[in-house]
Amino acid sequence: MEMESSRGVTQPQVWAAADAILIEGQRPTIERIRQRLGRGSPNTVGPMVERWFAALGKRLGEQLGNGHDGRDGGAVASNDEAGSRVPLPILRAATQLWQTARAEADQALRQESEASRRQLELAQTSLQEATAALRQREDAFESNRSQLEAALASSQHAVATLREQLEAASQRAAAADQVTARLRKQLDDAGAQRDRVREEHVAALAARDRLAHEAEERHIANERRLLAEVDRSREETKRTAHAAAQAAVRDQTALAKSAEQLAAVRDQLAEEQRASRTESAAAKAELVAARAAASDAANAQASTEQQLREQASALTQARTELGHALARLQDIQALHDREMSAHETTRQMLQRAMDTSGPPTAASDTRSSPTRVPRKR
């Protein structure tokens, strides 16, 4: 059965050209067959040459088994009988070429086996080095992972401690707020008491002034009344000379009574002034005490505000330390991610090295198959 190609080269033509080149004592190659035919691409002629080499052993075996003497004119076999009859020169040349090709194929196979063995040894050495490097990387990664876990645990402990400190600071701040509210209430109460004492002092001063004014008015009224009575007594003494003795007696008696009354009024006025002075002194003492209480409340408020400022500063510092701890935790997590990425890259490189270190004999045979004589199975 003839197999025609797209360029007009058939398998019998290729086989006939290969037989002719073999008779000339040369090895049939794709390039020699293309030069003899004057056409055909390597992709078309190559598979036909492979089939010619594959059928050559069978043809030689049949020829030797049938005892063919080759006395048929020494012509090249026709295209239809190429698979059954081989001329004797071709048989001898093919036998010699077969032996030579087999020796060359064995030597090439040994060389390729040696090269493959060396490549395999190099690949195994590289694999061992990569395995050792990977083991070192794994040990380093394990050490780094342990350090990262310890750092993470320390950071978590620091965060928990900071949270506890923050909660304690919040509780202290709440307690300080309560104390501040209580002190402010006390300060408000002290202010109200101070205002009340001030009002009472003002009222006491007003009452004292009023009492002094009333006592002064009574004193003036008594003096006027006594003066008026003295004037009347004098007038009566002047008008009546007859009743002078009697009038004098009455006048002396009245004058004595008036003097007693005047002394009593003066004593009452002095007593009222002393009472006013006592009340004024008491009011002044109460005012001084209220001022002292207000000063103590102000000092307590200032101390409370100082404590609040210190607690606010401590709370701010705790929040800052918590932010630093969170930043360190993020840095540790980023370092862990980078180590994981490096470990994954190393694992992929090792996997590729293991995939590419397989036996290259099949690939070498495939690449060299168009130009190498196959061994007899």
C-alpha positions, 0 to 999 in steps of 0.5 A, spaced: 500 500 500 503 506 497 502 512 502 503 519 498 505 525 501 503 532 500 509 533 496 508 527 492 513 523 495 511 516 496 514 510 501 516 505 495 520 511 492 523 512 499 525 505 500 528 504 493 532 510 494 534 507 501 536 500 498 540 504 492 544 508 498 545 502 502 548 498 495 553 504 495 555 502 501 553 508 505 548 509 511 541 511 508 539 518 512 534 522 511 538 528 508 541 523 503 534 520 501 532 527 500 538 529 495 537 522 491 529 524 490 530 531 489 524 533 493 521 531 500 521 535 507 524 531 513 518 531 516 515 527 510 521 522 509 523 521 516 517 517 518 518 513 511 525 512 513 524 509 520 519 504 517 524 502 512 529 501 518 524 497 522 522 492 516 529 491 514 531 486 519 524 482 517 526 482 510 533 480 511 531 474 516 526 472 510 532 472 505 536 468 509 531 463 511 529 462 504 536 461 502 536 466 496 542 466 492 541 473 489 542 471 482 536 475 479 540 480 475 542 484 481 537 489 480 533 493 485 527 490 488 520 493 485 516 497 489 511 491 490 516 486 492 520 490 496 518 486 503 519 479 500 526 480 496 532 483 497 538 483 492 545 479 495 549 485 495 544 489 498 543 483 503 551 483 504 551 491 505 545 491 509 548 485 514 555 489 515 551 495 515 546 492 521 552 490 525 556 496 524 549 500 526 548 495 532 555 496 534 554 504 534 547 503 537 550 499 543 556 504 543 551 510 543 546 507 548 552 506 553 554 513 552 547 515 553 547 511 559 553 513 562 551 521 561 544 519 564 547 516 570 552 522 570 546 526 570 542 522 575 548 523 580 548 530 579 541 530 580 541 526 586 547 530 589 543 537 587 537 533 590 541 532 596 543 539 597 536 542 596 534 537 601 539 539 606 538 546 605 530 545 605 532 541 612 536 547 614 530 552 612 525 548 616 530 548 622 530 555 621 523 556 620 521 552 626 526 556 630 523 562 628 516 559 629 518 558 636 520 565 637 514 568 633 510 563 638 513 566 644 513 573 642 506 572 640 504 569 647 508 575 650 505 580 646 498 577 648 500 577 655 502 584 654 496 586 651 492 582 657 496 586 662 495 592 658 487 591 658 487 589 665 491 596 667 486 599 662 480 596 666 483 598 673 485 605 670 478 606 668 475 603 674 480 608 678 477 614 673 470 612 675 472 612 682 475 619 681 469 621 678 465 619 684 470 622 689 470 629 684 462 629 684 462 628 692 467 633 693 463 638 688 457 637 692 461 638 698 463 645 695 457 647 693 454 645 700 460 649 703 458 655 698 451 655 700 453 655 707 457 660 706 452 664 702 447 663 708 452 665 713 454 671 709 446 673 709 445 671 716 451 676 718 448 681 714 442 681 717 445 681 724 449 687 722 443 690 720 439 688 726 445 691 730 445 697 726 437 698 727 438 696 735 443 702 735 439 707 732 433 705 736 437 706 742 440 712 740 433 715 738 430 713 745 436 716 749 435 722 745 428 722 746 429 721 754 434 727 754 429 731 750 424 729 755 428 730 761 430 737 759 423 739 757 421 737 764 427 741 767 425 746 763 418 746 766 420 745 773 424 751 772 418 755 769 414 753 775 419 755 780 420 762 776 412 763 776 411 761 783 415 763 789 410 761 794 411 754 793 418 754 792 420 750 798 414 745 796 416 745 788 423 745 790 422 738 794 417 736 788 423 738 783 428 735 787 424 728 787 422 729 780 429 730 778 432 724 782 427 720 779 429 723 772 436 722 774 435 715 776 431 714 769 436 717 765 441 712 769 437 706 767 436 708 760 444 709 759 445 702 763 440 699 758 443 703 752 450 700 754 447 693 755 444 693 748 451 696 745 455 690 749 450 685 746 450 688 739 458 688 740 457 680 742 453 679 736 458 682 731 463 678 734 460 672 733 458 673 726 465 675 725 467 668 728 462 665 723 464 668 717 471 666 718 469 659 720 465 659 713 471 662 709 476 657 712 471 651 710 470 654 703 478 654 703 479 647 705 473 645 700 477 649 695 484 645 697 480 639 697 477 640 690 484 642 687 487 636 690 482 632 687 483 635 680 490 634 681 489 626 682 484 626 676 490 629 671 494 624 674 489 618 673 488 621 666 495 621 664 496 614 667 490 612 662 493 616 656 500 612 657 496 605 658 493 607 651 499 609 648 503 602 651 497 598 648 498 601 641 505 600 641 503 592 643 498 592 637 503 595 633 509 589 635 503 584 634 502 586 627 510 586 625 510 579 628 504 577 624 507 580 618 514 576 619 510 570 620 507 571 613 513 572 610 517 566 613 511 562 611 511 565 604 519 563 603 517 556 606 512 555 600 517 557 595 522 553 597 517 547 597 515 549 590 523 549 588 524 542 591 518 539 588 520 542 581 527 539 582 524 532 584 520 533 578 526 534 573 530 529 576 527 523 573 531 518 568 532 522 561 533 516 557 526 516 554 526 524 552 533 523 549 531 517 545 525 521 542 529 527 540 534 522 537 530 517 533 529 520 526 537 519 526 539 513 530 538 506 528 533 502 532 536 496 536 533 489 534 528 487 539 
